[in-house]
Amino acid sequence: GRVVAVGTTTLRALESSAASDGVLRAGAAETRLFISPGFEFRVVDRLLTNFHLPKSTLLMLVSDRKSV
């Protein structure tokens, strides 16, 4: 099935928890993941998020995603 992240923080958490093969690892951790255009998503297929202000780092995250 598809994985839909609700919010950019959720997307970062899921992608940070994924092994190189896309399998999620359980556990508590922190992330410093910064997603920018060209990032290879391993887990998340879709992102539902609100509007972000210009020059926002969160806008970088959604700038390369294809709209559906």
C-alpha positions in Angstrom: 0.0 0.0 0.0 0.9 3.6 -0.1 2.4 5.5 2.8 0.9 9.0 3.3 2.7 11.3 5.7 0.5 13.9 7.3 2.9 16.8 7.9 6.5 17.4 7.1 7.7 16.4 10.6 6.1 13.0 10.1 7.7 12.6 6.7 11.1 13.4 8.2 10.6 11.0 11.0 9.5 8.1 8.7 12.4 8.7 6.2 14.9 8.9 9.1 13.7 5.6 10.5 14.1 3.7 7.2 16.9 1.4 6.4 18.5 1.6 3.0 16.0 -1.0 1.7 13.0 1.1 2.9 12.2 -1.1 5.9 11.2 0.9 9.0 13.2 0.4 12.2 11.3 0.8 15.5 12.7 2.9 18.3 13.2 6.4 19.7 15.6 8.7 18.0 16.2 12.2 16.8 16.7 13.4 13.2 18.7 16.1 11.5 17.3 15.0 8.1 17.0 17.9 5.7 15.1 17.0 2.5 15.8 19.0 -0.6 15.1 18.5 -4.3 16.7 15.2 -5.5 16.1 13.4 -2.2 15.4 9.7 -2.8 12.3 8.8 -0.8 12.4 5.2 0.6 9.1 5.1 2.6 6.7 7.9 1.9 4.7 8.0 -1.3 2.5 11.0 -0.6 2.6 14.1 1.6 -0.3 16.1 3.0 0.8 19.4 4.4 -0.3 23.0 4.8 1.1 26.0 3.0 4.6 27.2 4.0 6.0 30.7 3.8 8.5 31.7 1.1 12.1 31.0 2.0 11.0 28.4 4.5 13.1 25.2 4.8 9.9 23.3 4.8 9.1 24.8 1.4 12.4 23.1 0.1 11.0 19.8 1.2 7.9 20.1 -0.9 9.4 21.9 -3.9 10.4 18.8 -5.8 7.3 16.6 -5.1 4.9 16.0 -7.9 1.3 17.0 -7.3 -1.4 14.5 -7.4 
